[in-house]
Amino acid sequence: MKKFYALLCTVLFTVAIFAQAPQKLTYQALIRNSSHALVTSTPIGMQISILKGSESGSSVYVETQTPTTNGNGLVTIEIGGGTVVSGSFATIDWADGPYFIKTEVATAAPLTTYTITGVSQILSVPYALHSQTAESYTETDPVYMAWDKSSGISISSSQVTDFESSVTSNTAVAANTAKVTNATHTGDATGATVLTVTGINGTSLAGLSTGILKNTSGTGVPSIAIAGTDYLTPTGSAASLTNFPTLNQNTTGSAASFTGSLAGDVTGSQGSTVVGSAAVLGKALTGFVSGAGVITPSDNILQAIQKLNGNDAINANLTGEVTSVGNSTSIANKVTMTGTSPIVVSGSPWVIASSAVSVSIAPATTGNAGSLSAADKLKLDGITTSTHYLGQSFDGGVIFNLYKGSDGLEHGLIVSKEESYSTAWQTLASSVGATSTWDGASNTNAMTGSPAKDAVTALGSGWYLPAIDELELLFNNRYYANKGLAAASGTLIGYGDYWSSTEIDVDNATSLFFRDGAAYVGAKTNATGTIRAIRAF
C-alpha cells in the first residue's frame, strides 16, 4: 500500500570507556521494498549526511557505505567509518546544533541511485564526542590566601577616622549630596520612605486652603476646586441624595430619589418628573426635501418623518402594490397558492413566503438568452434556501464538499469526526464487485468479510467507505475538513494511507496516501490502512 520504501531508522550513539572517544556513531535501519517485503541478506548502497540547523540545512559531513542487510532486513553501520564525500566527522561541533541525519538508500545496482530518503533530528548530543572539548579547558578561578579565623582581622580606630574624613571631605560626594537634596522627582513615588511634596510648579501647597486640589489646564498650576462649580456635593446614600445642586452639569448614574428641582424640557419636583412634548415634538427637522414636500420649522418630528417617506403628512397613506388610506391597508395582486412542491408560477405576481419554497418559472416569451420580457419578470420576496459552507459541523461530521444537484438543490459530502487505524480491507481476499470509482455507498454495500466496512457502518446509518474519487475530494479539501474538525474537537486528517472502497481485482483495492495525494494498489488483507467514513446529503 505504501508509495515509497518503508525506512525504520534507529540511531545509537556509542559512548565507550576509552581515553580517546571514538569518532563514530552506530546507525541501524530496517529496509523494505515497495511491496513491504523485507530486503534480507542483500547489499545496499547508503549515503549519509549530517545536516546543521534544520531538515533542509547545509551538510557539514557526507559519506557513503555499501553494507549488507542481515536475515531480518536490518542493516548496521558506523557513521564516520565510510567513504568520505565531503567534510570531516571529527571536526563537527556537536554543541553548535541542532543537527539532523539524512539517509539515502539504493537497493538496485550499481547501488548509487538513491530512491529512499529520510531525515531525522539528533535529539541528544553525542556526549562522548562533545566531552573531548574539556581536554583543552584552562582553570581561571582566582586563588585566595588563607587567614587565621581564630584571630580575625584587626582595624584600628585611626583607620576608621581616616575613612570618615576621606568621605566627608570629598568634593564629589558633597556635590552629589546637593543634587539629591534639590532633585526634581518624576514618575510614581514608591517605596517605604515617605515622599514629602511642598510645592507644585512653583505654587506652595501650604498657602492653599483645605479642599480638593484642581489642576489648571495648560499651566499645571494647582488651586482649590469650588464646590457646585467644579464638582457636585451630594450627601447621604445613593438611594436618597440630599442637598443636590441644580443639575446643570454632565452627570452619570441614577438614584431612587433626590431633593431639588429640574428645569428645562425635562421638569418636575422631587418624586415627580415630567417630559414635556416640547422636548420631543418641538424639535423640528428642517431643510430635508422629500417626495411629498419640504420639511418646515413648523413640522414636528412625526410630520417630518411622514414627509421623508413621501406620504401624506396627515394620514401617512401608502401607494403602490401595498396601499393604505388612514387605518385601512390592502395588497394588490394577492394570490393564494396551494399544492405540492414545486409550485409553477406564471405571469408577474409577487411571491411572499414565510419559509423556503421551490418555484418554477414558466417558459419565457422571448428567445434571447439572458433576458426576460416584462411579462416574465418575477419578484420573489421572503424566499430563502438552506445554505451550507465548507468546514461546517453538520449531521454528525464536517462538510468537505458542496455542489448543486440536478434537482436544483444543494448537496454535499460529510467526513466523520473520528477514524480507525491498522484495518484490513478484507479478512480473506475475494472479489465482491465494488468497482465504482465515485459511488462509495454502493461499493460499501457490496463489501463482505470486511473489517473496513464494519468500522464505518458501526458509526450508524448512512456512513460508508469513500470511493477513490470521493477520497481525492477529501484530500483536496483537507484544509476545510481539518478546520471544521478542530472546531468540533474531532480527530484531524493526517498523512497516512487511507483505504478507499474501490476494488481493483480479487486480491487488491485502492488507497490514497494523504502525504502527497497519490493513489496506490494494496493487498486487501494488509491490516495497515486507515479508515475514514463519509456520508452524503
RODO-2510 file (C-alpha; in nm, 4 decimals, decimal comma):
residues 537
     n   res          X          Y          Z
     1     m     0,0000     0,0000     0,0000
     2     k     0,2874     0,2499     0,0655
     3     k     0,4018     0,4694    -0,2142
     4     f     0,7643     0,4632    -0,1056
     5     y     1,0007     0,2153     0,0552
     6     a     0,9443     0,1978     0,4316
     7     l     1,2524     0,3046     0,6236
     8     l     1,2673     0,2487     1,0006
     9     c     1,5776     0,4085     1,1449
    10     t     1,7312     0,3917     1,4918
    11     v     2,0387     0,5957     1,5767
    12     l     2,2533     0,4620     1,8600
    13     f     2,5170     0,6989     1,9984
    14     t     2,8126     0,4864     2,1123
    15     v     2,9635     0,6012     2,4408
    16     a     3,2683     0,3878     2,5148
    17     i     3,5029     0,3993     2,8158
    18     f     3,8261     0,4908     2,6382
    19     a     4,0872     0,7565     2,6966
    20     q     4,0065     0,8839     2,3462
    21     a     3,6323     0,8860     2,2380
    22     p     3,5756     0,7002     1,9040
    23     q     3,4758     0,9338     1,6146
    24     k     3,1805     0,7191     1,5069
    25     l     2,8048     0,6786     1,5595
    26     t     2,6238     0,3449     1,5360
    27     y     2,3230     0,3592     1,2994
    28     q     2,0625     0,0878     1,2291
    29     a     1,7847     0,0765     0,9690
    30     l     1,5169    -0,1770     0,8654
    31     i     1,4848    -0,1948     0,4831
    32     r     1,1614    -0,2869     0,2964
    33     n     1,0791    -0,2817    -0,0744
    34     s     0,7700    -0,1299    -0,2405
    35     s     0,5672    -0,4438    -0,1596
    36     h     0,6507    -0,4061     0,2092
    37     a     0,8724    -0,7150     0,1937
    38     l     1,1979    -0,7090     0,3908
    39     v     1,5165    -0,6745     0,1878
    40     t     1,7209    -0,9505     0,3503
    41     s     2,0836    -1,0603     0,3058
    42     t     2,1272    -0,8103     0,0224
    43     p     2,3984    -0,5498    -0,0437
    44     i     2,2618    -0,1940    -0,0478
    45     g     2,4111     0,1489    -0,1074
    46     m     2,3795     0,4251     0,1522
    47     q     2,4728     0,7931     0,1546
    48     i     2,4675     0,9556     0,4984
    49     s     2,4705     1,3338     0,5522
    50     i     2,4933     1,5317     0,8778
    51     l     2,2806     1,8487     0,8321
    52     k     2,3092     2,1558     1,0531
    53     g     2,0266     2,3837     1,1687
    54     s     1,7196     2,2212     1,0060
    55     e     1,5948     1,9311     0,7909
    56     s     1,6951     2,1344     0,4847
    57     g     2,0136     2,2767     0,6379
    58     s     2,3602     2,2638     0,4851
    59     s     2,5589     1,9410     0,5172
    60     v     2,8699     1,9513     0,7374
    61     y     2,9659     1,5919     0,6630
    62     v     2,8738     1,3395     0,3867
    63     e     2,9898     0,9782     0,3433
    64     t     2,8829     0,6631     0,1529
    65     q     2,8765     0,2967     0,2580
    66     t     2,7733    -0,0355     0,0960
    67     p     2,6603    -0,2597     0,3821
    68     t     2,4616    -0,5843     0,3548
    69     t     2,1282    -0,6374     0,5318
    70     n     2,1006    -0,9382     0,7649
    71     g     1,8392    -1,2131     0,7525
    72     n     1,5855    -0,9826     0,9205
    73     g     1,6363    -0,6935     0,6777
    74     l     1,8371    -0,4968     0,9372
    75     v     2,1481    -0,3039     0,8371
    76     t     2,4007    -0,1706     1,0901
    77     i     2,6711     0,0845     1,0058
    78     e     2,9071     0,3179     1,1885
    79     i     2,8728     0,6766     1,0701
    80     g     3,2196     0,8193     1,0460
    81     g     3,3692     0,4979     0,9114
    82     g     3,2540     0,5203     0,5480
    83     t     3,3950     0,6731     0,2329
    84     v     3,4075     1,0484     0,2909
    85     v     3,2362     1,2608     0,0227
    86     s     3,2778     1,5958     0,1975
    87     g     3,3526     1,7442     0,5411
    88     s     3,5215     1,5930     0,8461
    89     f     3,3339     1,3927     1,1065
    90     a     3,5994     1,4669     1,3694
    91     t     3,5554     1,8457     1,3414
    92     i     3,1768     1,8565     1,3933
    93     d     3,0937     2,0881     1,6858
    94     w     2,8089     1,8914     1,8449
    95     a     2,7335     2,1754     2,0896
    96     d     2,6547     2,4095     1,7993
    97     g     2,3352     2,2241     1,6968
    98     p     2,0719     2,1210     1,6251
    99     y     2,1932     1,8502     1,3829
   100     f     1,9930     1,6156     1,1571
   101     i     2,0845     1,2807     0,9937
   102     k     1,9819     1,2470     0,6283
   103     t     1,9932     0,8921     0,4850
   104     e     1,9620     0,7970     0,1183
   105     v     1,9339     0,4273     0,0238
   106     a     1,9784     0,2434    -0,3075
   107     t     1,8695    -0,1224    -0,3352
   108     a     1,9396    -0,1793    -0,7047
   109     a     2,2758    -0,1947    -0,8784
   110     p     2,5035    -0,0062    -0,9104
   111     l     2,3860     0,0939    -0,5572
   112     t     2,4334     0,4643    -0,6259
   113     t     2,0828     0,5523    -0,7479
   114     y     1,9253     0,6505    -0,4176
   115     t     1,5467     0,6141    -0,4124
   116     i     1,4797     0,6263    -0,0394
   117     t     1,5355     0,9450     0,1584
   118     g     1,4737     1,0117     0,5257
   119     v     1,5683     1,2939     0,7625
   120     s     1,5544     1,2790     1,1426
   121     q     1,6829     1,5095     1,4142
   122     i     1,9614     1,4072     1,6526
   123     l     1,7748     1,4862     1,9729
   124     s     2,0668     1,4166     2,2128
   125     v     2,4221     1,5482     2,1793
   126     p     2,6765     1,2631     2,1423
   127     y     2,8349     1,3395     2,4806
   128     a     3,1311     1,1048     2,4364
   129     l     3,2326     1,3194     2,1357
   130     h     3,1345     1,6547     2,2900
   131     s     3,3261     1,5809     2,6135
   132     q     3,6595     1,5958     2,4274
   133     t     3,6376     1,9766     2,4415
   134     a     3,7168     1,9517     2,8153
   135     e     4,0721     1,8396     2,7356
   136     s     4,1715     2,1977     2,6391
   137     y     3,9942     2,3770     2,9303
   138     t     4,2098     2,6116     3,1393
   139     e     4,1312     2,6851     3,5050
   140     t     4,0791     3,0612     3,5591
   141     d     3,9392     3,0758     3,9168
   142     p     4,1182     3,3264     4,1432
   143     v     4,3448     3,1995     4,4240
   144     y     4,2649     3,3146     4,7770
   145     m     4,5182     3,3256     5,0579
   146     a     4,4314     3,1607     5,3869
   147     w     4,3782     3,3736     5,7019
   148     d     4,3617     3,2944     6,0699
   149     k     3,9931     3,2629     6,1605
   150     s     4,0686     3,2483     6,5338
   151     s     4,2179     3,5989     6,5486
   152     g     4,0107     3,7665     6,2732
   153     i     4,1094     4,0929     6,1000
   154     s     4,2040     4,3982     6,3087
   155     i     4,1037     4,7554     6,2056
   156     s     4,2354     5,0420     6,4154
   157     s     4,0307     5,3497     6,5185
   158     s     4,2633     5,5744     6,3252
   159     q     4,1801     5,3829     6,0117
   160     v     3,8044     5,4351     6,0713
   161     t     3,8601     5,8086     6,1357
   162     d     4,0618     5,8419     5,8207
   163     f     3,7800     5,6760     5,6228
   164     e     3,5184     5,9169     5,7586
   165     s     3,7369     6,2195     5,6818
   166     s     3,8020     6,0998     5,3323
   167     v     3,4283     6,0677     5,2613
   168     t     3,3065     6,3929     5,4161
   169     s     3,5889     6,5956     5,2651
   170     n     3,5378     6,4531     4,9156
   171     t     3,4118     6,7332     4,6849
   172     a     3,2438     6,4830     4,4515
   173     v     3,0445     6,3352     4,7406
   174     a     2,9383     6,6819     4,8543
   175     a     2,8269     6,7792     4,5028
   176     n     2,6191     6,4621     4,4620
   177     t     2,4568     6,5188     4,8033
   178     a     2,3445     6,8642     4,6901
   179     k     2,1986     6,7189     4,3724
   180     v     1,9902     6,4712     4,5726
   181     t     1,8672     6,7451     4,8084
   182     n     1,7472     6,9696     4,5240
   183     a     1,6418     6,6898     4,2842
   184     t     1,3225     6,7152     4,0787
   185     h     1,1130     6,3995     4,1170
   186     t     0,9465     6,2433     3,8105
   187     g     0,7337     5,9303     3,7772
   188     d     0,5451     5,7428     4,0517
   189     a     0,6820     5,7651     4,4081
   190     t     0,7118     5,4137     4,5546
   191     g     0,8900     5,2522     4,8471
   192     a     0,8793     5,2529     5,2253
   193     t     1,0223     5,6069     5,2642
   194     v     0,7606     5,8834     5,2732
   195     l     0,7885     6,1414     4,9920
   196     t     0,7126     6,4962     5,1087
   197     v     0,5762     6,7367     4,8438
   198     t     0,5843     7,1045     4,9423
   199     g     0,5005     7,2647     4,6100
   200     i     0,3863     7,2031     4,2525
   201     n     0,5007     7,4126     3,9561
   202     g     0,6170     7,6948     4,1856
   203     t     0,2981     7,7065     4,3947
   204     s     0,3368     7,6333     4,7677
   205     l     0,0812     7,3813     4,8880
   206     a     0,0973     7,5260     5,2390
   207     g    -0,0503     7,8512     5,1062
   208     l    -0,3656     7,6859     4,9719
   209     s    -0,6803     7,6358     5,1763
   210     t    -0,8106     7,2911     5,2664
   211     g    -1,0075     7,1256     4,9856
   212     i    -0,9909     6,9279     4,6653
   213     l    -0,6826     7,0062     4,4570
   214     k    -0,7611     7,1158     4,0998
   215     n    -0,5187     7,1281     3,8080
   216     t    -0,5201     7,4265     3,5708
   217     s    -0,5125     7,3100     3,2105
   218     g    -0,2112     7,4366     3,0144
   219     t    -0,0105     7,5706     3,3103
   220     g    -0,0282     7,2841     3,5573
   221     v    -0,0650     7,5343     3,8461
   222     p    -0,2763     7,3830     4,1291
   223     s    -0,5693     7,5516     4,3025
   224     i    -0,8606     7,4505     4,5242
   225     a    -1,1769     7,3358     4,3402
   226     i    -1,5014     7,5249     4,4062
   227     a    -1,7992     7,3190     4,5244
   228     g    -2,1030     7,3455     4,2979
   229     t    -1,8912     7,4818     4,0124
   230     d    -1,6118     7,2342     3,9709
   231     y    -1,7905     6,9394     4,1293
   232     l    -2,1225     6,8298     4,2808
   233     t    -2,1552     6,7834     4,6551
   234     p    -2,4385     6,5379     4,7291
   235     t    -2,4747     6,3996     5,0798
   236     g    -2,6250     6,0774     5,2061
   237     s    -2,6538     5,7423     5,0276
   238     a    -2,7172     5,6837     4,6580
   239     a    -3,0748     5,5789     4,7411
   240     s    -3,1571     5,9202     4,8929
   241     l    -2,9464     6,2162     4,7716
   242     t    -2,9940     6,5448     4,9628
   243     n    -2,8588     6,8936     4,9150
   244     f    -2,8123     6,8185     4,5447
   245     p    -2,7369     7,1371     4,3436
   246     t    -2,9034     7,2335     4,0193
   247     l    -2,8337     6,9708     3,7515
   248     n    -2,6520     7,1948     3,5086
   249     q    -2,3544     6,9663     3,4505
   250     n    -2,2940     6,6273     3,2884
   251     t    -2,3823     6,3555     3,5392
   252     t    -2,4000     5,9777     3,5241
   253     g    -2,5679     5,7153     3,7390
   254     s    -2,9131     5,7124     3,8997
   255     a    -3,0812     5,7492     4,2344
   256     a    -3,4119     5,6294     4,3774
   257     s    -3,4980     5,9843     4,4918
   258     f    -3,3398     6,3271     4,5295
   259     t    -3,4254     6,6711     4,6576
   260     g    -3,4239     6,9823     4,4424
   261     s    -3,5897     7,0624     4,1121
   262     l    -3,5398     7,0012     3,7395
   263     a    -3,5689     7,2793     3,4821
   264     g    -3,5988     7,2845     3,1025
   265     d    -3,7703     7,0342     2,8720
   266     v    -3,7401     6,7758     3,1496
   267     t    -3,9117     6,9328     3,4538
   268     g    -4,0617     6,8335     3,7853
   269     s    -4,0188     6,8383     4,1614
   270     q    -3,8917     6,5708     4,3958
   271     g    -4,0642     6,2382     4,3232
   272     s    -4,2349     6,3707     4,0092
   273     t    -4,0584     6,4141     3,6734
   274     v    -4,2330     6,5304     3,3547
   275     v    -4,1013     6,5149     2,9987
   276     g    -4,2861     6,7842     2,8038
   277     s    -4,3937     6,7433     2,4444
   278     a    -4,1739     7,0363     2,3536
   279     a    -3,8728     6,8222     2,4434
   280     v    -3,9557     6,5921     2,1523
   281     l    -4,2229     6,7273     1,9206
   282     g    -4,0839     7,0777     1,9292
   283     k    -3,7506     6,9648     1,7856
   284     a    -3,8237     7,0222     1,4162
   285     l    -3,6111     6,8850     1,1332
   286     t    -3,5650     7,1429     0,8612
   287     g    -3,4045     7,1508     0,5195
   288     f    -3,4834     6,7940     0,4093
   289     v    -3,6531     6,7546     0,0698
   290     s    -3,8859     6,4566     0,0152
   291     g    -4,1365     6,3407    -0,2451
   292     a    -4,4218     6,4955    -0,0511
   293     g    -4,2623     6,8310     0,0186
   294     v    -4,0018     7,0185     0,2176
   295     i    -3,9901     6,9882     0,5946
   296     t    -4,0586     7,3264     0,7564
   297     p    -3,9798     7,4591     1,1045
   298     s    -4,3447     7,4194     1,1988
   299     d    -4,3374     7,0404     1,1347
   300     n    -4,2943     6,8226     1,4388
   301     i    -4,0819     6,5054     1,4244
   302     l    -4,3730     6,2764     1,3243
   303     q    -4,4754     6,5069     1,0387
   304     a    -4,1133     6,5311     0,9237
   305     i    -4,0810     6,1526     0,9125
   306     q    -4,4027     6,1265     0,7128
   307     k    -4,2731     6,3764     0,4579
   308     l    -3,9415     6,1922     0,4319
   309     n    -4,1396     5,8792     0,3472
   310     g    -4,3059     6,0676     0,0618
   311     n    -4,6552     6,0242     0,2057
   312     d    -4,9356     6,2495     0,3144
   313     a    -4,8335     6,4487     0,6199
   314     i    -5,1712     6,3840     0,7869
   315     n    -5,2630     6,0159     0,7309
   316     a    -4,9325     5,8738     0,6015
   317     n    -5,1138     5,6932     0,3169
   318     l    -4,9244     5,4240     0,1233
   319     t    -4,9396     5,3793    -0,2545
   320     g    -4,8260     5,1057    -0,4921
   321     e    -4,8711     4,7287    -0,4580
   322     v    -4,9293     4,7755    -0,0810
   323     t    -5,1647     5,0737    -0,0296
   324     s    -5,3331     5,2358     0,2686
   325     v    -5,5774     5,5117     0,3426
   326     g    -5,5857     5,6085     0,7066
   327     n    -5,6063     5,2836     0,9022
   328     s    -5,7055     5,0672     0,6015
   329     t    -5,4289     4,8723     0,4187
   330     s    -5,4651     4,6412     0,1156
   331     i    -5,2300     4,4318    -0,1027
   332     a    -5,2825     4,4261    -0,4799
   333     n    -5,2476     4,1127    -0,6981
   334     k    -5,2699     3,8878    -0,3932
   335     v    -5,2884     3,5188    -0,4972
   336     t    -5,3162     3,2183    -0,2682
   337     m    -5,1070     2,9242    -0,3973
   338     t    -5,1662     2,5674    -0,2812
   339     g    -5,0337     2,2312    -0,3878
   340     t    -4,7223     2,0244    -0,3513
   341     s    -4,3705     2,1392    -0,4426
   342     p    -4,2729     2,2570    -0,6961
   343     i    -4,5330     2,5304    -0,7486
   344     v    -4,5479     2,6690    -1,1038
   345     v    -4,5779     3,0490    -1,1188
   346     s    -4,6620     3,2299    -1,4414
   347     g    -4,7201     3,5944    -1,5206
   348     s    -4,5668     3,8615    -1,2973
   349     p    -4,7044     3,8278    -0,9418
   350     w    -4,5230     3,8921    -0,6164
   351     v    -4,4391     3,5756    -0,4241
   352     i    -4,4181     3,6062    -0,0471
   353     a    -4,3239     3,3041     0,1636
   354     s    -4,2500     3,2547     0,5320
   355     s    -4,0166     2,9611     0,4679
   356     a    -3,8200     2,8012     0,1837
   357     v    -4,0282     2,7075    -0,1225
   358     s    -3,9490     2,5676    -0,4662
   359     v    -4,0624     2,7906    -0,7556
   360     s    -4,0610     2,7014    -1,1264
   361     i    -4,0853     2,9869    -1,3788
   362     a    -4,2890     2,9237    -1,6932
   363     p    -4,1042     2,9392    -2,0298
   364     a    -4,0027     3,2892    -2,1336
   365     t    -4,1845     3,4644    -2,4142
   366     t    -3,8572     3,5770    -2,5711
   367     g    -3,5871     3,3623    -2,7266
   368     n    -3,2977     3,5918    -2,6352
   369     a    -3,0692     3,4240    -2,3848
   370     g    -3,0263     3,6051    -2,0554
   371     s    -3,3266     3,8354    -2,0905
   372     l    -3,6839     3,8339    -1,9645
   373     s    -3,9777     4,0281    -2,1015
   374     a    -4,1860     4,2389    -1,8699
   375     a    -4,4414     3,9580    -1,8534
   376     d    -4,1751     3,7057    -1,7458
   377     k    -4,0194     3,9011    -1,4614
   378     l    -4,0917     3,7799    -1,1092
   379     k    -4,0302     3,9494    -0,7799
   380     l    -3,9547     3,6890    -0,5119
   381     d    -3,9623     3,8274    -0,1573
   382     g    -3,9011     3,6215     0,1517
   383     i    -3,7846     3,3077    -0,0279
   384     t    -3,4829     3,1547     0,1464
   385     t    -3,2811     2,8442     0,0770
   386     s    -3,0813     2,6370     0,3167
   387     t    -2,7112     2,7081     0,2625
   388     h    -2,4047     2,5336     0,3973
   389     y    -2,0322     2,6032     0,3899
   390     l    -1,7120     2,4007     0,3758
   391     g    -1,5874     2,3106     0,7226
   392     q    -1,9370     2,3350     0,8760
   393     s    -2,0179     2,0902     1,1566
   394     f    -2,3270     1,9106     1,0235
   395     d    -2,5111     1,5783     1,0574
   396     g    -2,2532     1,4130     1,2851
   397     g    -1,9451     1,5233     1,0907
   398     v    -1,7868     1,8093     0,8931
   399     i    -1,8826     1,9198     0,5379
   400     f    -1,5861     1,8927     0,2980
   401     n    -1,7636     1,9097    -0,0412
   402     l    -2,0648     2,1069    -0,1748
   403     y    -2,2385     2,1038    -0,5139
   404     k    -2,5762     2,1799    -0,6742
   405     g    -2,7595     1,8703    -0,7939
   406     s    -2,9781     1,8197    -1,0999
   407     d    -3,2773     1,8818    -0,8722
   408     g    -3,1523     2,2381    -0,8225
   409     l    -3,0846     2,1741    -0,4540
   410     e    -2,7633     2,1887    -0,2563
   411     h    -2,5852     1,8602    -0,1844
   412     g    -2,2523     1,7674    -0,0319
   413     l    -2,0284     1,5162     0,1437
   414     i    -1,9577     1,4909     0,5165
   415     v    -1,6473     1,3362     0,6756
   416     s    -1,6714     1,1605     1,0122
   417     k    -1,5092     1,3149     1,3195
   418     e    -1,3069     1,0029     1,4043
   419     e    -1,1091     0,7389     1,2148
   420     s    -0,9818     0,3798     1,2619
   421     y    -0,6249     0,2570     1,2218
   422     s    -0,4466    -0,0655     1,1184
   423     t    -0,7532    -0,2072     0,9448
   424     a    -0,7697    -0,4603     0,6592
   425     w    -0,9980    -0,4150     0,3558
   426     q    -1,0945    -0,7860     0,3751
   427     t    -1,0032    -1,0694     0,6077
   428     l    -0,9923    -1,3218     0,3214
   429     a    -0,9463    -1,1753    -0,0270
   430     s    -1,2381    -1,2252    -0,2657
   431     s    -1,3999    -1,0340    -0,5494
   432     v    -1,7198    -0,8509    -0,4461
   433     g    -1,7821    -0,6221    -0,7457
   434     a    -1,7111    -0,2965    -0,5587
   435     t    -1,5528    -0,1373    -0,8647
   436     s    -1,7098     0,2119    -0,8762
   437     t    -1,4576     0,4955    -0,8587
   438     w    -1,7160     0,7502    -0,7419
   439     d    -2,0018     0,5660    -0,5645
   440     g    -1,8595     0,4626    -0,2280
   441     a    -2,2053     0,3866    -0,0877
   442     s    -2,2722     0,1090    -0,3424
   443     n    -1,9153    -0,0232    -0,3038
   444     t    -1,9518    -0,0441     0,0744
   445     n    -2,2865    -0,2207     0,0425
   446     a    -2,1211    -0,4864    -0,1816
   447     m    -1,8229    -0,5485     0,0504
   448     t    -1,8261    -0,8736     0,2532
   449     g    -1,5958    -1,0114     0,5201
   450     s    -1,4571    -0,6613     0,5566
   451     p    -1,3185    -0,5105     0,8803
   452     a    -1,3074    -0,1772     0,6931
   453     k    -1,6836    -0,1936     0,6247
   454     d    -1,7512    -0,2922     0,9870
   455     a    -1,5607     0,0172     1,1073
   456     v    -1,7709     0,2633     0,9035
   457     t    -2,1138     0,1015     0,9464
   458     a    -2,0580     0,0971     1,3234
   459     l    -2,0979     0,4765     1,3100
   460     g    -2,4642     0,4383     1,2120
   461     s    -2,6925     0,4538     0,9099
   462     g    -2,5672     0,6482     0,6087
   463     w    -2,1926     0,6221     0,6725
   464     y    -1,9801     0,4416     0,4130
   465     l    -1,6211     0,3918     0,2962
   466     p    -1,5456     0,6532     0,0267
   467     a    -1,4683     0,5515    -0,3317
   468     i    -1,1288     0,6618    -0,4649
   469     d    -1,2756     0,9741    -0,6351
   470     e    -1,4535     1,0774    -0,3140
   471     l    -1,1332     1,0200    -0,1185
   472     e    -0,9473     1,2526    -0,3572
   473     l    -1,2134     1,5212    -0,2947
   474     l    -1,1440     1,4847     0,0782
   475     f    -0,7682     1,5183     0,0166
   476     n    -0,8136     1,8309    -0,1954
   477     n    -1,0404     1,9927     0,0687
   478     r    -0,8456     1,8709     0,3721
   479     y    -0,7921     2,2365     0,4792
   480     y    -1,1666     2,2956     0,5270
   481     a    -1,2207     1,9491     0,6766
   482     n    -0,9430     1,9855     0,9348
   483     k    -1,0503     2,3422     1,0188
   484     g    -1,4023     2,2163     1,0939
   485     l    -1,2738     1,9046     1,2758
   486     a    -1,0565     2,1212     1,5000
   487     a    -1,3562     2,3403     1,5885
   488     a    -1,5668     2,0272     1,6583
   489     s    -1,2903     1,8623     1,8708
   490     g    -1,2595     1,5808     1,6149
   491     t    -0,9519     1,3851     1,5003
   492     l    -0,7681     1,5747     1,2260
   493     i    -0,6991     1,4031     0,8934
   494     g    -0,3310     1,3072     0,8940
   495     y    -0,0755     1,1981     0,6353
   496     g    -0,1467     0,8243     0,6488
   497     d    -0,2592     0,5714     0,3862
   498     y    -0,6439     0,5739     0,3695
   499     w    -0,8418     0,2815     0,2247
   500     s    -1,0985     0,3528    -0,0476
   501     s    -1,3916     0,1216    -0,1246
   502     t    -1,2842     0,0865    -0,4903
   503     e    -1,1801    -0,2713    -0,5692
   504     i    -0,9097    -0,3497    -0,8301
   505     d    -0,9227    -0,7301    -0,8504
   506     v    -0,9621    -1,0366    -0,6303
   507     d    -0,6578    -0,9551    -0,4168
   508     n    -0,6216    -0,5763    -0,4317
   509     a    -0,8038    -0,2495    -0,3653
   510     t    -0,7055     0,1173    -0,3974
   511     s    -0,5858     0,3545    -0,1271
   512     l    -0,4828     0,7211    -0,1176
   513     f    -0,1674     0,8365     0,0547
   514     f    -0,2510     1,1699     0,2186
   515     r     0,1052     1,2993     0,2296
   516     d     0,1098     1,3696    -0,1440
   517     g    -0,2377     1,2635    -0,2691
   518     a    -0,1146     0,9669    -0,4797
   519     a    -0,3387     0,6607    -0,5294
   520     y    -0,1909     0,3128    -0,4799
   521     v    -0,2886    -0,0514    -0,5104
   522     g    -0,2572    -0,2642    -0,1976
   523     a    -0,3390    -0,6145    -0,0810
   524     k    -0,6882    -0,6295     0,0696
   525     t    -0,5659    -0,8378     0,3641
   526     n    -0,2955    -0,5872     0,4597
   527     a    -0,4057    -0,4599     0,8029
   528     t    -0,2116    -0,1311     0,7954
   529     g    -0,4649     0,1032     0,6330
   530     t    -0,6549     0,3921     0,7913
   531     i    -1,0364     0,4141     0,7687
   532     r    -1,2268     0,7457     0,7451
   533     a    -1,6032     0,7245     0,6854
   534     i    -1,8109     0,9761     0,4883
   535     r    -2,1794     1,0323     0,4186
   536     a    -2,3792     1,2319     0,1612
   537     f    -2,6668     1,4779     0,1977
***
